[in-house]
Amino acid sequence: MRKPFLKLMSLISVALAVYLLAPQRAAADDEDPPSRVARLAFSGGNVSFNPAGTDDWVAAVVNRPMTTGDKLWSDDNSRAELHLGYAVIRLSDHTGFSFLNLTDEMTQIRLTEGTLNIRVRRLGDDETFEVDTPNLALSILRPGSYRINVNEAGDATIVGVRDGQGEITGGGSAYTIHAHEEGYFNGIDQLDADIQRGQSDENDFDRWCYDRDRREEHSASARYVSDDVVGYEDLDEYGGWRPVPEYGNVWFPHTVMVGWAPYRYGHWVWISPWGWTWVDDAPWGFAPFHYGRWVVVGGVWGWVPAPPRPAVVTAVYVRPVYAPALVAWVGGAHWGVGVAVGSAPAAGVAWFPLGPRDVYCPSYHVSERYVTNVNVSNTVIVNKTQVTNVYNNVYVNKTVNVTNVTYQNQTQVNAVTAVSNQTFTSAGNVHNNMIRVDQKQIASAPVAPVAPTTVAPQQRSVLGAGAAARVTPPPAVAARPVVAKVAPPPPPVSFVKQQEMVRENGGRPPAISQIRQAQPEVSAGARENGNPSARANAAANPNVKMAPPVRQGPAQNAPPNRVPADVQQGNSNRPTQGNAQGNTSPANPPTSNPPPNTNAGNSNRPANVNQGNPNQGNPKQFNDRPPSSRPSNYGNSNPQLDQKQQQQLQDLRYKQDQERQKVEQQQVQQRQKLDQTNSNAPRQQEQNNSNAQRNNADAQRQQQADQRQQQLEQKQQQQLQQLEQRHDQQQQRLEQKQQQERQRQDKPAKPAKQDKPAKQDKKEDKPHR
């Protein structure tokens, strides 16, 4: 009797411990930031950006990470593209866009006006993708390609589905829209809907989107890096892959800057909840600075990525986790690098890139599981025991300066970059404001895994390097509310409030729980779909109205009215103002549904029904697109020819990569030889000279060494530029040859010469002798 009792008590104890510890573990994981962000991958024309927590608009900067609360506005003849890893979002001109919510499970977009093209490559069972417009909410149910357009008045939306399936919710109704269908939805309080077969007409924006999709589909880098890594598709044009025995496939960038190093050409910004975040200047500069690690191979920097996503995803696969900057920090007790600038020392901030075996330690609030995942998913060589030990030292024992850790790139020449505190916090250009630090100083300075806590963010730290915006969205569009099916979180906390929390935290970014406490209260009922009390939530989030409950009734996908065929011609997929036809109340619906499209043309801006377009019927133009993106042949595709030409380009780039790496290695050897020559410069009769004479001799030798160094750098710079020009010419010749080959293929075949054989026929008709 005693043994069963003891066994029962032990089971109760275990259950009680699990019950008590589970909330603590959940609370710890709840502090983790999202593992994914959006990347501003392309910005053409006047695209303005408004960071979350601020009222300021600045010019959009490529490679800026975007998250919940960030806004974009694309003006006349402008376009933008965002990458999320599993999806791509593209903005046409006159489009107001923002993220209502962006987490690992939720992507919720606010579209106030204009046109979005969304391509979803994957959609997990636990993932939700919602687009909220002024009169409806679109829930994307399957991977595919979607086009959403909101008119200028904000009372009509067109949803086109090229592939996939979606659900429309609004006005107390719900509709399902399938592949190759197009839905027209007019009205605010009640939707007047018409879903019909999608039109085949395309405009410049559609073709530009298809070109960008095709570019990603043919990316060679997808064979070497996980396609969950945001920004991998830009690696093909700006670098090459080659196997390295110790690290696997390594990507080497094409650079023309002598002395280039990672995390040197760009600027720092402050993005909540991660804190200090690197934004690189290079068009390819996203994936290699937020995922993977850097290593020096043969004197040249290369990027070691996360392994490719397996065809069959199992529990072993860990999706790459975004990190704001994978660096270690150099500094003293007050995070100041003692640097001689003139006659007075100056405080600064210094860092170097982490190597494949280094453990990344976030400066923001995280759980142990997060630290494990952000390292396991971004390194090839993983030592989980080392990750656990570092986590205990940094986060449990609070040992910030881990002196017993040796970083792989710590002793690499030209690895450390240093700037002043002012440059760091004001989003200044790092390369143009670098502080030269003696290598001996760097070697003796302590290294810490977390970002500096005594460098406080400023307003400029949040806005980044973008200049003041030339254009901003119209006030009516910026304040226009949208309909949501899923209740988004409250608006972001203002940066002024965040600054107070940063000071309270001793320089660390505020935890997610702190940010939630500072946000406006949201009623519990407002978070329930269709609850009438959602209207009372306007004080917390005035930009969102919860969709009313769906009324039970007959099938919604069989409207009686269709657009006449003659109206469909020239359709540019733009909704029109509902009041253009008169009364649009439920009692007096419009006689034609949807309203006729009278605004066909090359612009994607939604227009009023009474606006015409004098260019209707003009030939298709591509002047608003980059030359490299202009299509050579739409509608006619030869997969075999495409594959052949793609292989030709890859072979040429691989050959050029080998030549470039050989030149770079030779330049490294030249610089090392020059450094050795300068250090072994003869010292003549210094022992018998006075201190002043010795100082003069040292200064003269240093001046001569600097001149030789400058001459060598100029020579090497010119050598790299000539190499780059020769490679560009080679690639242009190949592309011209391929273009001619495609044109020959596109030429219509000459008609068969059927008339000439007539003589033969007559001859054959003669009787045989």
C-alpha positions, 0 to 999 in steps of 0.5 A: 500500500505504501509503494502505490501511495508514494508512486501516486505522490511522485506523479502528482509532484511531477504534474504540479511542477509542469503546471507551475513551470509551463507558464514561466516557459510560455512567458519567457517565449512570449518575450521573443520577437518575431523570427521574420521581418519584411525587407524593402527590396526595391524602391523606384520613383518617389516612395516614402516611408513612415517608421512605426512610432513616429509621425515623420515621413522619409524617403524609403531606403532599400534593405530597410527591415520593416515590421508591425506599424511601418507604412509606405506610400508610392507616388506618381510612377513609383513602385516598391517591393517587399520580401517576407521569405514566404511571400512577396508584396509589390506596390504600384503607384498611388498606393498606401500600405502599412503592416497592421501586424507581422509575426511568425503566424500573422501577416496583416496588411492595411491597403488604403488606396492603390494596387498590390500584387501579392505572391504567396509561395507557402502558407502553413496551417497555422499561418494567416495572411490578411489584406484589409481595405476600406470596405472588406478583408481578404483572407488568402487561403492558399499559395498563389498570386493575388491582385488587390485594387482600391479606388481613390474614394475608398469605397470599392475594391477589386480582387483578382486571383491568378492562382490560389483561393481567397475569402472576402469578408465585409458588409455582413457577407462572405464570398469565396474567390477562386483561381482565374476569378475576379471580384468587384466589391462596391459599398461600405456598410453593405457590399454589392459584389460581382465575381466573374471570370478573370480578364486576360488584359495586363498592364505594365505593373502586371508584367513587371511583377511577372518579370520579378517572379520569373527572376526569383524562380530562376535564382541559382542561389536557391540551391545553396541557401534556404529560401526562407532567408529573406533577400537570397534572390539578389545574390546571383547578380552580385557574387558567386558560389564555390565550395570550401572544404571546411564550410561547404558552399560559400558565396563571395561578393563582387566588390570594387572597393579595396579593403572592403569588409562586412558591416562597413558600407551602410548605417545603423538604425534603431528598430523595436523590439530588436534595437540596433539594426544594420542597413547595408548600402549594397543592393544584395546587402540583406541576407548576408547581414541578417543570416549566416556568418562571414569568413575569410578564405584566401584573404577574401571575405565570403558568406557562409549561409544557412543550408537549403530548405529540405524538400520534405520539412521535418522537425529537424529543420529550423527556419532561419531566424532574422537577426538585426546584425550578426556582430560582436562589439569591441570596447572598454568599460564604457563602450568607448574605444580610445581613439586618437583624433588630433590631440584628444581621445574620442569615444566610439563604437566598434564591431566585427562580423561573427564567424561560423563557429561564433555564438550570436547573443541578442541585445534584446529580451529573449528566451533560451530557445530563441538563442538556440534557434537563431544560432542553429538556423544561421550557422553551418557548424553548430555546437549546442553545448557552446550555445547553452554555455554562452546563454548562461554566462550572458543572460543568467549570470549576467557576465556581459564581457565574456573574456574566455571566448575567442571569436573567429574573426577577432584577429583578422586584419581589416575586420574591425570597423569603428565610428564615433558615437554621433555617427552611430546614433544619427544613422550616419554613413559608416564608411565615410566616417570611419575612425582608424584604430590601431590593430594593437588597440583592437587586440587588447580591447575587450570584446562583448557579445551584446550591443552597447547600452550607453549609446542611446537612440535618437529620433534620427536613429529610427528614421534612418538615412532617408532624406525628408520625404518629397511626397506624403500620402493625402491626409484623407488616405493616411487616416482612412480606416480599413475593415479587418476580420482578425483584430490587429494589435493596438498601434505601436508605442511612440518612440518618445515613450520607447526612449523612456523605457530604454533609459529605465532598462539601462540602455537595453531595448524594451521587452515586448511585455513592456511595450504591450503595457504601454499600448492603449487598452483593447477590449476583449470583445473587440478581439472576437470576430464580429462582436458589435463592441468592436466599434468601441475599439476606435479609440485604441486603433482608429484605423481599423473597423472590425467586420460585422458578423456574416449574415446567414442567407443564400449563396453569395457567389451568384450575383444576377448582374454581370458586366457587359462584354463591351464594357470589359474591353480595355479593363485595367482592373480598377474599381470606380466610385460607387456614387458615380452611378447614383444611389448605391444603398442596398434598396437601390443597387446600381443597374450595372455591377460592377461599374464600367471601367473607363480608365484603362491605360498604363497607370495603376492608379484607381480613378473616378468613373468620370475620368477618362484616359486619352491613351487608351489603346496605345501600344504598351510602353515600358518607360517606367521600368528599369531596362533590365526588367523590360520583357523581351518576349511576353506570352511566348516562352521556350523553356529549353531556350530559357534553361540553355541561356540561364546555364550560359549566364551561370557558366560565364559568372562562374568563370568571372568569379574565378578570375576575380578571386584570383585577382583579389588574392593577388592584391591581398598578397601585395598589401601584405608584402607592402606592410612587411616592407613598411615595418622593416624600413631601415632606421639610420643612426637613430640611437645617436640622434635626439628625440626630435630627430627620431620623431622626425624620422618616424614621421617621414617613414610613416608619410612614405608608407602612407604614400606607398599604401595610397598608391597601391590602393589606387592601383588596385582600385583601378585594376578592379574597376577595369576587371568589372568593366571587362566582365560587364562587356562580356555579359552584355555581349552574351545577353545581346547574343541571347536576345538575337537568338530569342528574336530569331525564335520569335520570328514567324515561320515563312509560309510553305512554298506550295505554288512552286511545285506546280511545275512538278505536278504538271510534269507528273500529270503527263502520261508515261511514255 
